[in-house]
Amino acid sequence: MFIQTESTPNPATLKFLPGQTVLEAGTADFPSAETAARSPLAERLFKVQGVTGVFFGNDFVTVTKAEGSEWDHMKPAILGAIMEHFQSGQPVMHGDEAASSGHAEHSGEDSEIVGQIKELLDTRVRPAVAQDGGDITFHGFDRGVVYLHMQGACAGCPSSTITLKMGIENLLRHYIPEVTEVRPVGL
């Protein structure tokens, strides 16, 4: 098994490509070791000294390191953990804990606008940020303001604010006149 690594715009995050499917659909975010219980692979990765976050996409694993930790020391252990996991035959996620679309549910008078927002995120934004090892999901819409949750390499990335304001906000405002602003949220 050969696992490729790619840098991301976030210096604290590396993208690992195992050359096979990680998740059939959706994404899975593990912002701490306490959230990893539903995934044997995430649990294994959090055992590596310095790992502070794990994120799964369709064909990649993104790992975030603690400040002060060095990739040169961590990378061999992370590669080993990913390789051991896929050779063990264990599932990436336990049982019916399938990954979700990641978008928050929204109903009410703005449901048509929210549907358009989610559609644009799914077709224009998420494929691009997945290339960088992250994901951006819909969190809420209130009086013209779209709230988005940033995951994987996007969480804590120095360039994420620029991406959010200059890219995503301009895109949504262009196609959906009701959108006036885009803001990040932390979960």
C-alpha positions in Angstrom: 0.0 0.0 0.0 1.4 3.4 -1.0 0.0 6.4 0.8 0.6 9.8 -0.8 0.7 13.0 1.3 -0.2 16.5 0.2 0.3 19.8 2.0 -2.8 22.0 2.5 -3.1 25.8 2.7 -3.2 25.2 6.5 0.3 24.5 7.7 -1.0 22.6 10.8 -2.8 20.1 8.5 -1.6 17.4 6.1 -3.8 15.4 3.6 -3.1 11.7 3.3 -4.4 9.8 0.2 -4.4 6.0 0.8 -5.3 5.2 -2.8 -8.7 3.7 -1.9 -12.1 4.9 -0.7 -12.1 6.2 2.8 -15.8 7.1 3.0 -18.4 6.0 0.4 -20.4 9.3 0.9 -20.2 12.5 2.8 -17.5 13.4 5.3 -16.7 12.8 8.9 -15.1 15.3 11.3 -13.3 14.4 14.5 -12.2 17.7 16.1 -10.9 15.9 19.3 -10.0 12.4 20.5 -13.2 12.4 22.5 -15.3 12.5 19.3 -13.4 9.5 17.7 -15.3 6.6 19.3 -17.4 6.0 16.2 -14.3 5.4 14.0 -11.6 2.8 14.6 -9.3 4.7 12.1 -9.8 8.0 13.9 -9.1 6.4 17.3 -5.9 4.9 15.9 -4.8 8.3 14.5 -5.4 10.1 17.8 -3.0 7.7 19.5 -0.2 9.4 17.5 1.5 12.0 19.7 0.5 15.5 18.6 -2.6 14.7 16.6 -5.4 17.2 17.5 -7.9 16.6 14.6 -8.9 14.0 12.0 -11.2 14.5 9.0 -12.3 12.0 6.4 -13.4 12.7 2.8 -14.2 10.3 0.0 -10.6 9.4 -0.8 -8.5 11.2 1.8 -7.7 11.6 5.5 -6.8 15.0 6.8 -4.8 15.2 10.1 -4.2 18.3 12.1 -1.3 18.6 14.5 -0.7 20.5 17.7 1.3 23.7 17.8 4.9 22.8 18.5 4.6 19.3 17.0 6.8 18.6 13.9 5.5 16.8 10.8 8.9 15.2 10.4 8.4 13.3 13.6 4.7 12.6 13.3 4.3 11.7 9.6 5.9 8.1 9.8 3.6 7.2 12.7 0.5 8.6 10.9 1.4 6.7 7.7 1.9 3.5 9.8 -1.5 4.0 11.6 -3.4 4.5 8.3 -1.6 1.5 6.7 -2.3 -0.8 9.7 -5.9 0.2 9.7 -6.6 -0.6 6.1 -4.7 -3.9 6.3 -6.6 -4.9 9.5 -9.9 -5.1 7.6 -11.7 -3.0 10.2 -14.3 -0.5 8.9 -13.5 3.2 8.8 -16.8 3.9 10.7 -18.6 1.7 13.2 -21.9 0.1 12.1 -24.6 2.4 10.8 -22.6 5.5 11.7 -22.5 6.5 8.1 -21.2 10.0 7.3 -23.8 12.6 6.6 -24.0 15.4 4.0 -22.8 17.6 6.8 -25.4 20.3 6.3 -27.6 21.4 9.1 -31.4 20.9 8.6 -33.4 24.0 7.9 -37.1 24.4 7.5 -39.4 27.4 7.4 -40.0 30.4 5.3 -36.4 30.5 4.0 -36.3 26.8 3.0 -36.2 27.5 -0.8 -33.2 29.9 -0.3 -31.4 27.4 1.9 -31.9 24.7 -0.7 -30.2 27.0 -3.2 -27.4 27.8 -0.8 -26.8 24.0 -0.1 -26.9 23.3 -3.9 -24.2 25.9 -4.6 -22.1 24.7 -1.7 -22.3 21.1 -2.9 -21.6 21.8 -6.6 -19.2 24.8 -6.5 -17.6 25.1 -3.0 -17.2 21.7 -1.4 -15.4 20.0 -4.4 -12.8 22.8 -4.4 -12.1 22.7 -0.6 -12.0 18.9 -0.7 -8.9 19.3 -2.9 -7.3 21.1 0.0 -8.3 18.4 2.5 -11.3 20.2 4.1 -15.0 20.7 3.9 -17.4 23.6 4.4 -21.0 22.8 5.4 -24.2 24.8 5.9 -25.0 25.7 9.5 -27.7 28.3 9.3 -29.4 31.2 7.5 -30.8 34.2 9.4 -31.8 37.6 7.9 -29.5 37.4 4.9 -26.5 36.0 6.8 -25.3 32.5 5.9 -23.4 30.6 8.7 -20.9 28.0 7.5 -19.0 25.4 9.5 -15.4 24.8 8.4 -13.9 21.3 8.9 -10.6 19.5 8.2 -7.9 21.7 6.8 -10.3 24.6 6.5 -10.7 24.8 10.3 -8.1 27.2 11.6 -6.6 27.8 8.2 -5.0 31.2 7.8 -6.5 31.7 4.3 -10.0 30.4 5.3 -11.3 33.9 6.1 -10.3 35.2 2.6 -11.9 32.1 1.0 -15.0 32.7 3.0 -15.4 36.4 2.3 -13.9 36.8 -1.2 -14.9 33.5 -2.7 -17.9 31.9 -1.1 -19.7 35.2 0.0 -19.3 36.6 -3.5 -20.5 33.4 -5.2 -23.6 33.1 -2.9 -24.4 36.9 -3.3 -24.1 36.6 -7.1 -26.6 33.7 -7.4 -28.9 34.4 -4.4 -29.7 38.1 -3.9 -31.2 37.4 -0.4 -27.7 36.6 0.9 -25.9 39.6 2.3 -23.0 38.1 4.3 -21.3 34.8 5.1 -19.8 34.1 8.6 -18.0 31.1 10.0 -19.3 29.2 13.1 -17.5 27.0 15.5 -19.2 23.9 16.8 
